[in-house]
Structures are given as structure tokens and as C-alpha cells.
């Protein structure tokens, strides 16, 4: 049954709207093999929850998604840069201060990339919906007891008991309400003064400010402050310029649990098109990008901007087939490829993909995820990443694009605003022993505030160098 969304935005539809997807409705994914779906405790209850989600208000609106698509079209054309960042897996227990600090770090990175790189920055958070995680194994065994793997709070809990690890459909509703709360808070912060450009010097938390990157950020903030004073001294009223006081932050998550995504898909009242209203942008993971699979089938039919993770095993032919299925009408900004190849392989495996897509004329946004391809386990059993490997893959990403004559469109980072010790290296040179101090992630290791700001400066230098050479 179609549910119609009433848009409250004044954003106009695209001049050339995407045609209707043939032979598609939100439930058609059910006829395709669906990877990474939990063994739900009750199929009947799952269907009941899906129906309840159909009746809930949309979390985001189609006009916002069309606006993001147009901004990503600028990225695809080499006229903007994308920062996609946030938690590995959000927690149902995340507090308002934690959300604020995560936003603070994203804003700091955005200021660094915009001011140093000199390009418009599109900001997309892994936030307000990133509750599910794919797993390499469906179960795990501890002391000869085998239970379902933890798949994110939208599915089950971290505690190693049968009750906690049993996938519970009621958690889908909890995820919806947690997403709504987070979105309300984000909109308050981004439009209510917290993101005001005059506040940039106040965004530098103590543990970031005391680092070399933090001190560099403080100097940059002082320059911005002086520039704003100069503008006002010239009788140009900066208070009437919304771009200086508000920030556009879009939301995204991996569209992993297809019942949840189906339940939040609506028909836009302006265009008659289907949109998944759980987030502005959705992506398909490396483990679920099968062209004949349920995830590709579902996302080919919604008109959100979509991403697709591609790892070291993808071939140029597979990449082109994904373009053909996910963006057959070659709409700029519709499709983003998020490469997660690994520092040791990016220089050899990425260029053939870039060439194939370039020669096909598909307008793809290319983004580097330098986190997932560089994960390893220490001798103490901790899963981690090294800052140097993260930076090395980004360097290789830029080099590959330089070689191919294509645009390195952005970065996709897992981070937190908290002072965690989950990734090695960085300006503090965190070691294996340091990991035990504050390893707090629900799943994969994240960059902390110092490391994130440091990385932003490193990327801004690569971006500046790329544009100067071009």
C-alpha cells in the first residue's frame, strides 16, 4: 500500500526528474536473495512492526533529498567535496552531549576542509540511523557457547546471553524513535546558533586544542574571526547571511535491514516518486552489493542519493553493472562509489575502476573509505586501525584519481567526539598498550577528536595540492 508524504519544504523537484523505476515497489526486494538479515525471533511480529513503521511520520523529506542530490552532482563535477563521517554503530544509549560532540568534530573537520581547500563542502553524517552492522560470521562462540553475533542495537544487544543476542523486531521501532530524537537535536544545533561560524574558536575542546592539529585549528579560527570582523567593518552585515550561521548536515546510514527501510519508504506528493524517508542518503555495503541481490534491488527503486561500498574484489565489469542498475539514467549526484580497498592495494586496484567508469560516462561521485580496508587485530585481540594506514589509503586515492584524470570527491570516516583510544598512531602516537585506556566502540574502532582534526588538515593539503597541479 502506498503512503503519500506531504512535503513541507519549498525546494522544487529536479528539472529532469528521475523516471519511475519499472517493475518495482518497496516489497519487490523480497523476491531476491537478502544477505545479512538477522534470524528474527518472530516473522509475524517483524511484519507487524514493518506495518507500524509505514504509519509513522517521515524522518526526512524528499525535497531535502533532491537538494542533496544536486549538491552531490557538484561533487561529481569536481566543484565540491564530500565529508561523510560519524559513528561506526550508533548506540541506543547515546546521550545528547555525545551527539553534540560528534557534531562538533564534524564541523571542525568541515571548517578545515572548506577554509584550506577553498571548495564548497557537502556534509553528510553517519548518524540518526546507523544502528545496524553487517558481520563476517552470523554467530560467535565464547567458552563453547555459540550465540548470534551482535548486529547493532537495532537487532540485539552486546551482552553475551541468549536473551540479549536474540534478534528482536521491537528494536526497529526503538531505532525509529531514537533516530527522530537525534534528528531533532541535530536540527536544533545546526540551525540554532551552535554551528554559527563566529563560534569556530569555541568548538576546540580541551583534548583537541592541546594537540598540534588543535593548535593549528585555533590559528585558523582566529583568521576566520578576523575575516568576519573585517566584513562587518566594511558595513556588510554578516548577521543577515544564513550561510554564516547555519549548517546543512544530511543524514545517512547503511540500508542493511530491508524491512526497516521498506516500512519507511513513501511516495512523494510533488513528484509521485518513491523515497526512503529513513535518511537523506543510504548506502549498500561491501557484503550486500550483489547486483542480483535484495539490497541492490531495493535501492534501485528509491530516489534518494545512494552510495555503494566497493572493496578489493570488485571488478570493472561489476562496477559498471552497478552503475547500470542503480543509475541507469545517468543522473548526476544519484550514485556514489565509496571505495574501501586498503592502503596496500589502492594504487593498483582503484585505477582500473576509475578508468572503466570514466569511459562509460556514468556521473559517479568517488569517495574514499580508508577505515574498513585497514582493520587488523592486535596480539592482544583488539581490532584496530593505524592512522598512518588510513592516511596512506587517502594518499593513494588522490594519486589514483590524478593518474586517471578524475575527481577525488570525498572521504568517508568513522569517528567520535569522545577522547577514545581505538585507533593507533596520530599526533599522540597511540600504541597497542594505549588501546586499553578507552576502547568504547560497539563494533569497529573510530578516530578520536585529535586524530579526526589532524586527518582533516592532511586531506586539505592533498586537496590543495591536487587542485594546484590540475
C-alpha positions as CSV (number, residue, x, y, z in Angstrom):
1,X,0.0,0.0,0.0
2,X,1.3,3.4,-1.0
3,X,1.5,6.1,1.7
4,X,1.8,9.6,0.5
5,X,4.3,12.1,2.1
6,X,3.2,15.7,2.4
7,X,6.4,17.8,1.9
8,X,6.6,21.0,4.0
9,X,9.7,22.2,2.1
10,X,9.7,24.7,-0.7
11,X,12.5,23.0,-2.6
12,X,11.5,22.4,-6.2
13,X,11.8,19.0,-7.8
14,X,14.7,18.4,-10.2
15,X,14.3,20.0,-13.6
16,X,14.7,16.5,-15.1
17,X,13.0,14.1,-12.6
18,X,14.2,10.5,-12.5
19,X,11.7,8.3,-14.3
20,X,9.7,5.8,-12.5
21,X,11.6,2.5,-11.9
22,X,9.9,-0.2,-13.9
23,X,8.6,-3.4,-12.1
24,X,9.4,-2.0,-8.7
25,X,7.6,-1.4,-5.4
26,X,9.0,-1.3,-1.9
27,X,8.4,-5.1,-1.3
28,X,9.9,-6.4,-4.5
29,X,13.3,-7.0,-2.7
30,X,11.6,-10.0,-1.0
31,X,11.9,-11.9,-4.3
32,X,15.7,-11.7,-4.2
33,X,18.3,-13.3,-2.0
34,X,18.8,-11.0,1.0
35,X,22.2,-11.2,2.7
36,X,23.0,-10.2,6.3
37,X,19.4,-10.4,7.5
38,X,19.0,-11.5,11.2
39,X,17.2,-14.6,12.3
40,X,14.3,-12.7,13.8
41,X,12.6,-14.2,16.8
42,X,9.2,-13.9,15.1
43,X,8.4,-13.4,11.4
44,X,4.8,-12.4,12.2
45,X,6.0,-9.8,14.7
46,X,8.5,-8.5,12.2
47,X,5.7,-8.0,9.6
48,X,3.6,-6.2,12.3
49,X,6.5,-3.8,13.1
50,X,7.0,-3.2,9.4
51,X,3.4,-2.2,9.1
52,X,3.7,0.1,12.1
53,X,6.6,1.8,10.5
54,X,4.5,2.5,7.4
55,X,2.2,4.6,9.6
56,X,5.0,6.7,11.2
57,X,5.9,10.2,10.1
58,X,8.8,10.5,7.6
59,X,12.1,11.2,9.3
60,X,13.4,13.2,6.4
61,X,11.8,14.8,3.4
62,X,12.0,14.3,-0.4
63,X,12.9,18.0,-1.0
64,X,15.9,17.6,1.2
65,X,17.0,14.5,-0.7
66,X,16.7,16.3,-4.0
67,X,18.7,19.1,-2.7
68,X,21.4,16.7,-1.5
69,X,21.4,15.0,-5.0
70,X,22.0,18.4,-6.6
71,X,24.9,19.1,-4.2
72,X,26.4,15.7,-4.9
73,X,26.1,16.5,-8.6
74,X,28.5,19.3,-8.0
75,X,30.9,16.9,-6.3
76,X,30.7,14.6,-9.3
77,X,31.6,17.5,-11.5
78,X,34.6,18.4,-9.4
79,X,33.1,21.6,-8.0
80,X,32.7,20.5,-4.3
81,X,34.0,17.9,-1.8
82,X,32.1,15.5,0.4
83,X,32.7,14.8,4.1
84,X,30.8,11.7,5.3
85,X,31.6,11.0,8.9
86,X,30.2,9.6,12.1
87,X,29.9,6.6,14.3
88,X,30.7,3.0,13.4
89,X,27.5,1.9,15.0
90,X,25.2,4.2,17.0
91,X,24.0,3.2,20.4
92,X,20.5,3.4,21.8
93,X,22.2,4.8,24.9
94,X,23.9,7.8,23.2
95,X,23.4,11.0,25.2
96,X,22.7,14.5,23.9
97,X,26.2,15.7,24.9
98,X,27.7,12.8,22.9
99,X,25.7,13.7,19.8
100,X,26.8,17.4,20.2
101,X,30.5,16.4,20.5
102,X,30.3,14.2,17.4
103,X,28.7,17.1,15.5
104,X,31.4,19.4,16.9
105,X,34.2,17.3,15.4
106,X,32.4,17.0,12.0
107,X,32.0,20.8,12.0
108,X,35.7,21.3,12.8
109,X,36.7,18.9,10.0
110,X,34.4,20.8,7.7
111,X,35.8,24.2,8.6
112,X,39.4,22.9,8.0
113,X,38.5,21.3,4.6
114,X,36.5,24.3,3.4
115,X,38.9,27.0,4.6
116,X,42.1,25.3,3.5
117,X,40.7,23.6,0.4
118,X,38.7,26.6,-0.9
119,X,35.8,24.4,-2.1
120,X,32.1,24.1,-1.0
121,X,31.8,21.1,1.4
122,X,28.8,18.7,1.4
123,X,28.4,17.4,5.0
124,X,26.7,14.0,5.5
125,X,26.7,12.3,8.9
126,X,26.7,8.6,9.7
127,X,24.1,9.5,12.2
128,X,20.4,9.3,13.2
129,X,20.0,5.7,11.8
130,X,23.4,3.9,11.7
131,X,22.3,1.3,14.2
132,X,22.8,-1.9,12.2
133,X,26.1,-3.6,11.3
134,X,26.9,-6.5,8.9
135,X,29.0,-9.2,10.4
136,X,31.6,-11.6,8.8
137,X,30.1,-14.5,10.8
138,X,26.4,-15.0,11.9
139,X,27.4,-16.4,15.3
140,X,30.2,-16.2,17.8
141,X,31.4,-18.7,20.3
142,X,32.7,-18.0,23.8
143,X,33.6,-20.8,26.3
144,X,32.0,-23.3,24.0
145,X,28.7,-21.3,23.9
146,X,27.5,-20.3,20.4
147,X,25.2,-17.3,20.1
148,X,24.1,-14.9,17.5
149,X,26.6,-12.2,16.6
150,X,26.0,-8.6,17.8
151,X,24.4,-6.9,14.8
152,X,23.8,-3.4,16.2
153,X,21.3,-2.1,18.7
154,X,18.5,-2.2,16.1
155,X,18.8,-6.0,16.2
156,X,20.1,-7.2,19.5
157,X,22.4,-6.3,22.4
158,X,26.1,-6.7,23.2
159,X,25.7,-8.8,26.3
160,X,26.7,-12.4,25.7
161,X,23.5,-14.1,26.8
162,X,20.9,-15.9,24.7
163,X,18.2,-13.4,25.6
164,X,20.3,-10.3,24.7
165,X,21.6,-11.8,21.4
166,X,18.2,-12.9,20.1
167,X,17.1,-10.6,17.3
168,X,14.1,-8.6,18.5
169,X,11.8,-6.9,15.9
170,X,10.6,-4.4,18.5
171,X,14.1,-2.8,18.3
172,X,13.1,-1.5,14.8
173,X,10.6,0.8,16.4
174,X,13.1,1.9,19.0
175,X,15.6,2.7,16.3
176,X,13.0,4.9,14.5
177,X,12.3,6.8,17.7
178,X,16.0,7.2,18.5
179,X,16.6,8.5,15.0
180,X,13.8,11.0,15.3
181,X,15.2,12.3,18.6
182,X,18.7,12.6,17.2
183,X,17.4,14.4,14.1
184,X,15.6,16.9,16.3
185,X,18.7,17.6,18.3
186,X,20.9,17.9,15.2
187,X,18.4,20.4,13.6
188,X,18.4,22.4,16.8
189,X,22.2,22.5,16.9
190,X,22.8,23.2,13.1
191,X,20.1,26.0,12.9
192,X,20.0,27.4,16.5
193,X,23.4,29.0,16.8
194,X,25.8,26.2,17.8
195,X,27.0,26.0,14.2
196,X,27.4,29.7,13.8
197,X,30.7,30.5,12.1
198,X,31.5,33.0,14.8
199,X,31.7,30.1,17.2
200,X,34.5,28.2,15.5
201,X,37.1,29.1,18.2
202,X,34.7,27.6,20.8
203,X,34.5,24.3,19.0
204,X,38.0,23.3,20.0
205,X,37.6,21.0,23.0
206,X,40.5,20.9,25.5
207,X,41.8,17.5,24.4
208,X,41.8,18.6,20.8
209,X,43.2,22.1,21.4
210,X,46.2,20.7,23.2
211,X,47.3,18.7,20.2
212,X,49.4,20.1,17.3
213,X,46.4,19.9,14.9
214,X,44.2,21.6,17.5
215,X,46.7,24.5,17.9
216,X,46.7,24.8,14.1
217,X,42.9,24.8,14.1
218,X,43.0,27.6,16.7
219,X,45.2,29.8,14.5
220,X,42.8,29.2,11.6
221,X,39.8,30.0,13.8
222,X,41.5,33.3,14.7
223,X,41.9,34.1,11.0
224,X,38.2,33.4,10.3
225,X,37.3,35.6,13.3
226,X,39.4,38.5,11.9
227,X,37.8,38.0,8.5
228,X,34.3,38.2,9.9
229,X,35.3,41.4,11.8
230,X,36.6,42.9,8.6
231,X,33.4,42.0,6.7
232,X,31.3,43.8,9.4
233,X,33.7,46.8,9.5
234,X,33.0,47.2,5.7
235,X,29.3,47.6,6.6
236,X,28.5,44.2,5.1
237,X,26.0,42.8,7.7
238,X,27.1,39.2,8.2
239,X,24.2,38.6,10.6
240,X,21.9,38.6,7.5
241,X,23.8,35.8,5.8
242,X,22.3,32.5,6.8
243,X,25.3,30.5,5.4
244,X,27.4,32.0,8.2
245,X,25.1,31.0,11.0
246,X,23.5,27.7,9.9
247,X,24.9,24.4,8.6
248,X,23.3,21.9,6.3
249,X,24.0,18.4,7.7
250,X,22.4,15.5,5.9
251,X,22.0,12.0,7.5
252,X,23.0,8.6,6.1
253,X,23.3,5.0,7.1
254,X,23.8,1.6,5.6
255,X,20.4,0.3,4.3
256,X,21.0,-3.1,5.8
257,X,17.7,-4.1,7.4
258,X,15.3,-4.1,4.5
259,X,12.1,-4.5,6.5
260,X,13.0,-1.3,8.3
261,X,13.8,0.5,5.0
262,X,10.6,-0.8,3.3
263,X,8.5,0.4,6.2
264,X,9.8,4.0,5.9
265,X,9.5,4.3,2.1
266,X,6.9,6.8,1.0
267,X,5.6,8.3,-2.3
268,X,6.5,12.0,-2.6
269,X,3.4,14.1,-3.2
270,X,5.2,16.5,-5.5
271,X,6.7,14.1,-7.9
272,X,4.9,10.8,-7.3
273,X,8.3,9.1,-6.8
274,X,9.3,6.6,-4.1
275,X,11.7,7.9,-1.4
276,X,13.2,6.1,1.6
277,X,12.5,8.6,4.3
278,X,14.7,6.9,7.0
279,X,17.7,9.1,5.9
280,X,18.7,11.5,3.2
281,X,21.4,9.2,1.8
282,X,21.6,5.4,2.0
283,X,24.4,3.1,1.1
284,X,24.9,-0.6,0.2
285,X,27.7,-2.4,2.0
286,X,30.5,-4.4,0.6
287,X,28.9,-7.6,1.8
288,X,25.5,-6.8,0.2
289,X,26.3,-5.2,-3.2
290,X,25.4,-8.3,-5.3
291,X,23.8,-7.0,-8.5
292,X,21.1,-9.7,-8.3
293,X,20.6,-9.3,-4.5
294,X,17.9,-7.8,-2.5
295,X,19.8,-4.7,-1.4
296,X,20.6,-3.5,-4.9
297,X,17.0,-4.4,-5.9
298,X,15.6,-2.2,-3.1
299,X,17.8,0.8,-3.6
300,X,17.4,0.9,-7.4
301,X,13.8,1.9,-6.9
302,X,14.1,4.7,-4.3
303,X,15.1,8.2,-5.5
304,X,17.4,9.1,-2.6
305,X,21.0,9.7,-3.5
306,X,22.6,6.3,-2.8
307,X,26.1,5.0,-2.1
308,X,27.7,1.7,-2.7
309,X,30.8,0.4,-0.9
310,X,33.3,-1.3,-3.2
311,X,36.2,-3.4,-1.9
312,X,39.3,-5.0,-3.4
313,X,37.3,-7.9,-5.0
314,X,35.1,-5.7,-7.2
315,X,35.9,-5.8,-11.0
316,X,35.5,-3.0,-13.5
317,X,32.6,-5.0,-15.1
318,X,30.9,-5.3,-11.7
319,X,31.3,-1.6,-11.1
320,X,29.7,-0.8,-14.5
321,X,26.9,-3.2,-13.8
322,X,26.2,-1.5,-10.5
323,X,26.1,1.8,-12.4
324,X,23.7,0.4,-14.9
325,X,21.3,-0.9,-12.3
326,X,21.5,1.8,-9.7
327,X,21.7,4.8,-12.0
328,X,20.5,3.8,-15.5
329,X,19.5,7.3,-16.4
330,X,22.9,8.7,-15.5
331,X,21.5,11.3,-13.1
332,X,24.4,13.4,-11.6
333,X,24.6,13.0,-7.9
334,X,22.5,9.9,-7.8
335,X,25.3,7.4,-7.2
336,X,28.4,7.5,-5.0
337,X,31.0,4.8,-5.0
338,X,32.7,4.5,-1.6
339,X,36.0,2.7,-2.2
340,X,37.4,0.6,0.8
341,X,40.3,-1.1,-0.9
342,X,43.1,-0.9,1.7
343,X,46.4,1.1,1.7
344,X,48.4,-1.7,0.2
345,X,46.1,-2.2,-2.8
346,X,44.6,1.1,-3.6
347,X,47.3,2.2,-6.1
348,X,46.9,-0.9,-8.2
349,X,43.2,-1.8,-7.9
350,X,41.5,1.6,-7.9
351,X,42.8,3.0,-11.3
352,X,41.1,0.3,-13.5
353,X,37.8,1.0,-11.8
354,X,38.2,4.7,-12.3
355,X,39.0,4.3,-15.9
356,X,36.1,2.0,-16.6
357,X,33.5,4.3,-15.0
358,X,35.1,7.4,-16.6
359,X,35.0,5.9,-20.1
360,X,31.3,4.8,-19.6
361,X,30.3,8.4,-18.8
362,X,28.4,7.5,-15.7
363,X,28.5,10.5,-13.4
364,X,29.8,8.8,-10.2
365,X,30.9,10.6,-7.0
366,X,34.1,8.8,-5.8
367,X,34.7,8.8,-2.1
368,X,37.4,7.1,-0.1
369,X,36.6,5.0,3.0
370,X,40.1,4.5,4.4
371,X,38.9,2.7,7.5
372,X,37.5,-0.7,6.7
373,X,40.2,-1.9,4.3
374,X,42.9,-1.2,7.0
375,X,41.4,-3.0,10.0
376,X,43.5,-5.7,11.8
377,X,43.7,-7.4,15.2
378,X,46.5,-6.8,17.6
379,X,48.3,-9.5,19.5
380,X,46.1,-8.7,22.5
381,X,43.0,-9.4,20.4
382,X,41.9,-5.8,19.9
383,X,40.5,-4.9,16.4
384,X,42.1,-1.6,15.4
385,X,43.4,0.7,12.6
386,X,46.5,2.7,12.3
387,X,46.3,6.4,11.5
388,X,49.2,6.0,9.1
389,X,47.4,3.3,7.1
390,X,44.2,5.5,7.0
391,X,46.2,8.4,5.6
392,X,48.1,6.2,3.2
393,X,44.9,4.9,1.6
394,X,43.7,8.5,1.2
395,X,47.0,9.5,-0.4
396,X,46.7,6.5,-2.8
397,X,43.1,7.5,-3.5
398,X,44.2,11.0,-4.6
399,X,47.1,9.6,-6.6
400,X,44.9,7.2,-8.5
401,X,42.5,10.0,-9.4
402,X,45.3,12.2,-10.5
403,X,46.5,9.3,-12.8
404,X,43.0,8.8,-14.2
405,X,42.1,12.4,-14.6
406,X,39.1,12.0,-12.3
407,X,37.9,13.9,-9.2
408,X,38.7,12.6,-5.7
409,X,35.3,13.6,-4.4
410,X,35.4,13.0,-0.7
411,X,36.2,10.9,2.4
412,X,34.1,8.6,4.5
413,X,35.3,8.4,8.1
414,X,34.3,6.6,11.3
415,X,34.9,8.9,14.2
416,X,33.6,10.0,17.6
417,X,33.8,13.3,19.5
418,X,34.9,11.4,22.6
419,X,38.5,11.0,23.7
420,X,38.7,7.3,22.9
421,X,41.8,5.2,22.3
422,X,40.7,2.9,19.5
423,X,42.9,3.7,16.5
424,X,46.7,3.6,16.8
425,X,49.1,6.5,15.8
426,X,48.1,10.1,15.1
427,X,49.8,13.0,16.8
428,X,49.6,11.3,20.2
429,X,51.3,8.2,18.7
430,X,48.8,5.8,20.4
431,X,50.3,2.3,20.9
432,X,48.9,-1.1,21.5
433,X,49.0,-0.6,25.2
434,X,47.0,2.7,24.9
435,X,44.1,0.8,23.4
436,X,43.0,-0.4,26.8
437,X,42.5,3.1,28.2
438,X,39.3,4.0,26.4
439,X,38.2,1.4,23.9
440,X,34.5,2.1,23.9
441,X,33.1,1.3,20.4
442,X,30.2,-1.1,19.9
443,X,31.9,-2.6,16.8
444,X,34.7,-1.1,14.8
445,X,37.5,1.3,16.0
446,X,36.9,5.0,15.4
447,X,39.2,8.0,15.2
448,X,39.0,10.3,18.2
449,X,38.8,14.1,18.1
450,X,42.5,14.8,17.8
451,X,43.0,12.2,15.1
452,X,40.0,13.5,13.1
453,X,41.1,17.1,13.1
454,X,44.6,16.0,12.2
455,X,43.3,14.0,9.3
456,X,41.2,16.9,8.0
457,X,44.4,19.1,7.8
458,X,46.2,16.3,6.0
459,X,43.3,15.8,3.5
460,X,43.1,19.6,3.0
461,X,46.7,19.7,1.9
462,X,46.2,16.8,-0.5
463,X,43.1,18.6,-1.9
464,X,45.0,21.9,-2.3
465,X,47.9,20.1,-4.0
466,X,45.6,18.3,-6.3
467,X,43.8,21.4,-7.4
468,X,47.1,23.4,-7.9
469,X,48.6,20.6,-10.0
470,X,45.4,20.4,-12.1
